[in-house]
Amino acid sequence: MNQLKSLPLGTASFERLRLTNQLYVDKTDLIFRLASKSEKFFLTRPRRFGKSLLLSTFASLFRNGIQHFSGLAIESAWKDTTYTVVTIDLSSVKNFTCLEDFNYKLASTLAESFGTAGFQVNQESPLRLISQISAWLNAQPISSLVLLIDEYDAPLTACLGNRALFDAVRLHLADFFSVIKTNDACLRFVFMTGITKFNQTGIFSELNNFTDISLFPEFGSLLGYTDSDIKTYFSDYIRSAAEKLHMSESCVYSQLQKNYDGFCFEESASVHVYAPWSVLNFLSWPSPEFKNYWIASGGMITLLSRYLDSHSLKAPEEYGKEQQIPLSYLSASADFDGINDKVLLTQTGYLTIKARNNDTFFVGYPNKEVADSMAKLYEGILLKNKTLTQVGAGNLTCAAQNGNIADFFKTVNRAFDAIDYANYPIREEKHCQAYLQIFLAGAGLDVVAEKHNVLGRSDLEFIVGDLHWVLELKFLKSKGPSDRELLEEALEQLRKRRYGLTGKERTLRVAAVFSEASRTFVLWQQA
C-alpha cells in the first residue's frame, strides 16, 4: 500500500491543507457554481461539518486565484480575477458576560478583519467604528471586495439564556449588517455561515437579498462526505483500518455507515452525507468501538445547552420516534421565544431529514453516534444529571452480554428507581419503552424500537456480542389484567409473531411486565 496522505483532522485552512499535502475531498465543482455568481449566500450546518474550511477555500480562490487548486475540478473552469477578501469569524465573539465586553470583542474582531483589507480605525474620529467601516466600504470600488462571515450566530447563542443581553447583542449585530446592506455596491461575493436562523436579530430583515441555500438539493453535499466520496477518497484508509482492527473492509465500511452516515440537510431528502469530523477521527486512529467523536469533540454544543437553560426539550418519551416538521419551519427564521425544539435539533444535527411528503419533513436520528448522544442527553434529564453508573446501573451492558435475564432487569430497575418521576412520570407503555430504550442506548447498545416483520413489530431489540435480545413489554395498571395475564399475553405474542427469529445470532426473546404502582419491572420470562 502506498504511503497515505495525512488526513485533514482539525484543519480549517485550505491553503495549509494543500501546502502540507493533506487529503482534500474535492468539492470545487459546487464551489465554482457559487463563486461564479455575484451574489450573497447563507448556509446553516451543524458544528464540525467544515464550514470554516469552506470559507477558507473561498478566500483562497478569490484572493489568489487557482494557485492552490491544482488538480481540482475548478482549476480549468475558473477564469475570474483576484479580489480583496475580508473574513470575519464571529466565533471569536462568544465568551462575554456583559454588553460592554461584547462590544469590545466585536469592535476588535471587526477592526482586525477589515484591517487586513486596508481599513484603519481613526481613534480621533467622533464616528463610531461601525460608521467608519461604512464610510470605508462606501469608498471601495464597485465589486472589488469579497466578504466571508463565519458563525454569525455565535454571539447570539452565547447569551441565549439571558433575554435582555440577547436583545442588546442582536441590535448591535443588526447595526453592522445594515452597514453591509447599505454599502453592498463594493461587494463581489458574500458568504455567511451559521448553525441556525434567528428572526429577531434584524440580520435577515437587513439582508433580505441573501440567498439561503441551506435546503437546496444541489448543495446538499457541499459539506460532509457522500458515500461516493468515502469510496473514492477513503478506500485505502478503510483498508488500513481493517488490517489494524483485524476486520474485513466491508465490515469497517458498514460500521462507518451505521455510526457516521445519514445526515440529510436538503429539501428533496435524497442526499445524505457522513459527519466528516467522525470519519476523519476514526480513520486517523481506528478503534473497534467506533467511538462517538462528534459530541465528544466539545460536549453538548453551546446552542443546545443554552437552549436547555431556558426552554423545555422534546419529552424523553419521544426518544427514537420519527417526528414531523412543516417545510416552512425549517426554511424560516425563529425568534428567541419561539425556537421549535425539533427545528433546533435538526439544524444542530441531532435530528435529520429522513423523508418528505408534500410540505412536511419526517425527521429522525441520522445514525448510531447521534442516537447514543441523544440517549445520553435524555438519560441526564431523566436521572437528574446522574449517569447509569451513579445510580447503580453501570453494569447494564455486562448483564445483557451475559444473557442473565434476572440480573438484566434488576439492573434496569435501579435505573427506573432513579427517574425524576415528578417531571417524567410513567403512565403508559410507550413511556416505559422509550425510557428503557434511552438507558440501553446510553449504555452503548445498538437498540431498535418497533422492528417490523411480516407478522407485527417487536417493542425493543438489540444485539450485544453474539446475543440478540428481543423484548416484548406490557404495562400493569391498577385496574385491568393481572401481571401474570399480561406476561402470558407478551409470551404469546413472541411465539406467534416469531420476533427475532430471522437473524444468525443466538436469540433471547423475553417478555416483561412493568408496574405503574411500583415503577419497576415485576415479572419477566424467556419465551
N, C-alpha and C positions, 0 to 999 in steps of 0.2 A: 504493500500500500504506500502511495506517495505521501510525503510529508503534508499534513493537513494545515491549511491556513488557520491562524488564530481566529477564534470566534469573537464577535464584537460585543462581548458582555459588558454592559455599562458604558459603552462608547456612544457619546452623543454628538461627537464632532465628525462630520462626513469627511473632511479633509484629513483628519488624523487617521480615520479608518482606512482611507485609501493609501496614504503615505506609509502606513505600517503594514500594508498588505493583509488586512483583516478581511474576512469573508463579508461580501456585500450581496444581499438578495436584491436583484435589480428591479426597482420599481419606477425606473426613469421614464418608461413609456407613459405611465399615468402622470408623473411629474411634468412631462412635456405638455400633456393636454391641459394642465392647469397653468403652467408658466407661460405658455404661448398666448394666453389671454390677458388683456389689460383689465383685470377685474380684482375684486376684493372677495376673498373666500373665508368661510368659517367652518371649522371642523371640531366636533366633540369626539373624544375617545377616552377609554379608561386609562389610568396610570400604567406606566411600564409597557406601552404599546408603540413607542418610538416617535412620539410627537416632536420631541426636541431634535432627534436625528433628522426628521423630515424637514424641519425649518433650517437646520444646518445645511442640508442638501440644496434647498432653495437658495440660501445665502451664497454658497459656493458657485452655483450656476450663474446667478445674476452678477456676482462680484468678479469672478474670474473666467466666465465662460466655461468651455468644456475641458479646461486644463486638467481637472481631476476626474474626468468621466470617460477615460479611455476604455474601450471595450464594452461600454454600456449602451443600452438601446437608444439613448438620447444623443449619442456622440455625432451621428451623421445627420440628425434631424434639426439640431439647434443652430440657428443662424443669427440670433439676436446679438446685440452689442452688450457691453457691461454697464453696470449701474452702481450708484451709491446705495449701500444696504445698511439699514438700521434694524437691529434685532433687540427686542425688549423682552426680557424674561421676568415676568411678574411673579414667578415662584420665589424670587428673592425678596418679595414684599409680603411676607405672610407671618413672620414672627414679631408681632407687635401687640402691645397691651392697651394702647390708647390712641386717639386720633392724632395727637401730636407726633407720636412715634411713627404712625403710619405715614403721615405727611412727609416726615423727614426721609423715610426709606423710599417712598415713591419718588420724591424730588431727586434723591441721589441716583436712583436707578434710571430715571429719565435723562438726567443731565449726563450721566456716563454713557448711556446708549446713543443719544443724539450727538454726544461729543465725538464719537468715532467717525461721524459724518461731517464734522467741521463746526458744529454748534458750540458756542461758548456762552456760559452764564455771565451776564452782566450784573455783578454784585451791586453796582451803583444805581442801577435802573429801578424806578419805582414800580415797574411792572412785575407781576408775579411770574414765576418760572413758566407756568402754562402759557401765559400771554407772550413771553419771549419765544417759546417754541413755536407758537402760532405765527409770529412775525417772521421767524426764520423759515418756516415751511412756505409761507407765502412768497418769500423771495427766491425760492428754488425754481429752476427751470421746469417747464411742463414735462411730465412723465420721466423725471430724472431719478426718482427715489423709489426704492423697494422697502416696504415696511413689514417686518415679521414680528408677531406678538405671540409669545408662548405663555400658556396657562393664565389667560386673562382673569380667570375666576379665583385664582389662588388667594388674593387678599380678601375676597368675599367669604370663602369657605373658612378662612382663619377666624372670622368673627360671626359665624353662623349661629352661635349660641347667645349672642348679645345683639338684640334687635336695634338698640339705639346706635351702637357702634357700626353695625351693618349698614344702617341707613346713611350714616355720615360718610362712610367709606364709599358707598355706591355713588353718592353725589360728587365726590372728588374724582372718582373714576369717570363719571359721566362728563365732567368738565374736560378731561383730557380727550375723551373720544369725540366730543363735539368739535374740538380743535382739529382732529383728524378729518372729520366730515367737512368742515368749513374750508380746509386747505387741501382738498384731495386732487387738485389740478396737477400737483407735482408728483403724484403717486403713479408709478408704472404698474405696481403689483402690491397687493396686501394679502397676507395670510395670517389668520388668527386661530389659535387652538385653545381648547378648554376641556373640562370634563362635563359640565352641564351648562344650561342656559338659564340665567336669572332674569326675570322680566323687569324687576324694579330697578335694575342698575342704570337704566337710561341708555345703555350701550346699544341695545337693539332698536331703540327708537331713534337715537342719534345716527346709528349706522345702518339704516334700513336699506341701504344699497349693497349690503353684503349678501353673497350667495352662500347659503348654508348647505354644504354638500354632505352633511353627516349621514343622511339616509339615502344618498344617491347610489343606485346599484353599481354604476360604472366605477365608483371609487370605494366599493365595499372591501377591496383587498389592498387599498393603499397602505394601510398599516396592519401588521400581523402577517403570518405566513400561511399561504394556501397549502392544500395538500400537494399541489403540483410543485410549489416551492420546496416543500420538505423532500420530495423525491428527487428534485433536480439538484438542489444545493447541499443537502444534508445526508445523502445516501452513504457516503464514506464515513461520516461521523456516526451514523447509526450502526454501520458495520463494526466500527471500532468499539462502540459501547457494547454491542452484542458480545464481542470477544472478551471484553473486560468482565462482563457480568455472567458469562457462560450461558447466554441465552441465544435463541435464534434471532436473526434480523427481523423476521416477521413478527415475532413476539414483542421486540422492542418497539417496532413501529406501531403495533396495536396498542401498546401501553401509552405511547406518546399521544396517540389519537384519543384514547379514553380519558387521559388525565388533562391534556392541554389544548385539545381542539374544541370546535363547537361554537366559537363566538361568531355571531352574525349581527352586523350593525346596519344593514341596508334594507330598504322597504320591500324588496321583492322576496326576501327571506330565502335566497338561493346561494349566496356567497358566504362561506364560513371560513374562519381563519384560526390558527393556533396562536396562543399567547407567546410572543417572541421571548420575553424575559424567562419564562419557564423552560422553553425549548433550549435556549442558549445555556441556561444554568445546568440542565440535565446533561446535555451533550458535552459540556466542559468538564463536569465531574459526575460521571454516570453513577447512579445509586439504584440498587434493586428496589428501594422503597418508592421510587418515582415521587420525590418529595413535593410538598406544597411550597413552591418558590414564590409565587406571585404575592400572596398575603404575607409571607414571612419576610419579604424584602423591606417592609416598612410598617408592619402591623396593619390594623384597620385604617383605611385611607381617611384623611382628615375630613373630607366631605361627609362620609358616612358617620364617623364618630361624632362630629359636631352636630349632625342631624339628630342623632340619638340623644344628645343633651337636651333638646327642646321639643322633640316630636316623639310620637309613638312609631313603632315599626310594624310592618305586616305581622299579624298574630302568628306565634310559633306553630299553631296547628295547621297553618297553610304551608309549612315547610314541604318542599318537594312537589307541591301541587302546581300544575300549569296555570298561569294567570293570563288575564286578558287586559290589553291596553288599547284604547282608541288611537288610531293613527295621529289624530290631532294632538294628543297628549305628548307624544314623542317629538313631534315637529315644532311644537310651540314652546315658548319660554315660560318659566314658572316664577312666581313671586316668593317672598320669604315664608309666608304662612301657608302657601298653597302647594308646596312641593309634594307631588304624589309619590308615595313610597315606592310603588312599582316602577315609576319612571326613573326615580333616583337610582334604584338598584340596577335598572337596565343601563342607564348612562354610565354608571360606575363599573359595569362589567359583571356584577353579581347575578344578574339575570340577562338573558339574551334572547333575541328574536328567534323563535322556532318555526313559526308558520304565520301566514296571513290569510284572512278571509275578508274580502272587501276592505272595509276601513278599520278592521280590528286585527291587532297583532296578538299572537299567542306567545308568551314568554316563559322561559324556564331556566334552570341552571345549565350553563354551557357544557360542563364537564365535571369529572370527579373532583378535581382540585378545588373548584369553586363550591361545589355541593358540600365538600368537607369543611371549607371555610365558613360557609353559612351555618352549618351544623354547630361549629364551634361558637359562632356568634349567638345563636339561639340557645345553645347549651348554657352560656353565661347568663343569658336573660332568665332562663327557667330556674337555674340553680343559684340565683342571686350573686353572680360574679364568681362562683366557685367552679372548680373543674370536677370531672368524674372522680379523679384520684382523691381530691379533697373531701368528697362525700362518701368515700369508701367503695367506689365502683370502678376503680382503676384497672382491675383485672378482668374487665368485661371481655376483651379480646381473647385472653387466655382461656376463660371459661367456655367461650364459643368454640375455640380451636380444639379444646379437649373433648367437646361433644357431651359435656356433662350438663344435662338439662336442668337439674336441680340447682347446681352452682350458678348456672347462667341466670335463672330467674331470681335467685336470691341476690345476685349482684345487681340485676336490673331494678329490683325492688328498693335497694339502697339509693339508687338514683331518683326513683319516683318519690321516695320518702323526703328527699331534699328539695323538691319542687316548690317554688313560690306559689302556693295554692291560692293565696289571697288575690293575686293578679292573673294566675293561669290555672283556674280550676279544670278538672277533667270531668266533663258532664256527659260525654258520649264517646263512642268507639273511635271516631276519627281523631279526637284529641289524643287518646291513648296510642293509637297507631303512629301519629305524627311525632309525638314526644319520644317514643321508642326508636323511631327512625332517626331522630336527631341524635340520640345517645349512641346508637350504633355507628352512624356516620362520623360523629365526633370522635369515636374510638378508632377511626381509620378503616372501618369496614365498608365495602362496596355494596351498599344496600339498595334494593329496588322495591318500590311500593306498587302494589296492584299490578303485578306482572300477569299478562294475559296468556291463556292457552285457549284451545277451541271450546273448552267446557266452562270457562269462567276466568276469574283473576284472583290470585292469592293476595293476602294482606301485605306481607313483607317477605323478601328473600335476600339472602346474602351468601357469599362464598368466602370461607376462611380456610386457607390451606387447601386440602383436598376434600373439605366437607361443605356440602351445600345445605344450608338451613332454609326451611320453608315454614313460616309462621302463619297460623290462622287464629285470629284474635276474636274474642267475644267480650261483651261489656255487661257486667252484672249490675242491674239496678235494684232498688229496694223493692220494687214491685215487678212481677213478671217471672219468667222461667228461673229455676234454681241454677246454682253454679254447675252442678252435675249435669243438668239438662243442656246447658249451654256448651259444656265441654263435649258432650256426645254429639251435639249439632256440629261443632267445629271438626271433630274427628270424622264425622260422616262426610263433610264437605271435602276434606283432604283425600278421603278414599275414593269418593265418586268422581271428583273432578281431576284427580290424578296430578295435582300440583307438584311440580318439581321432579317429575319422573322422566324428563326428556334429556337431562344432562349426563355427562360422563362421570361426574364426581359422586362420591358417597353422599347419600341424601338423608337428612334428618328432618322429618316432617313432624311438626309439633303443634298441637292445639293448646291454647292458653286462655284463661278467663281472668279478666281484670275486674276488681270490685270497686264500685264507686264509693262505698262506705269506708272500706279500709285503705283505699288508694294504693293498692298493691295487686300484683297477680296472686291469686289464691289457689288456682289449680292449673296444672299443665300435664300433658301426656303425649308421648310419641305415638303417631299413627301407625 
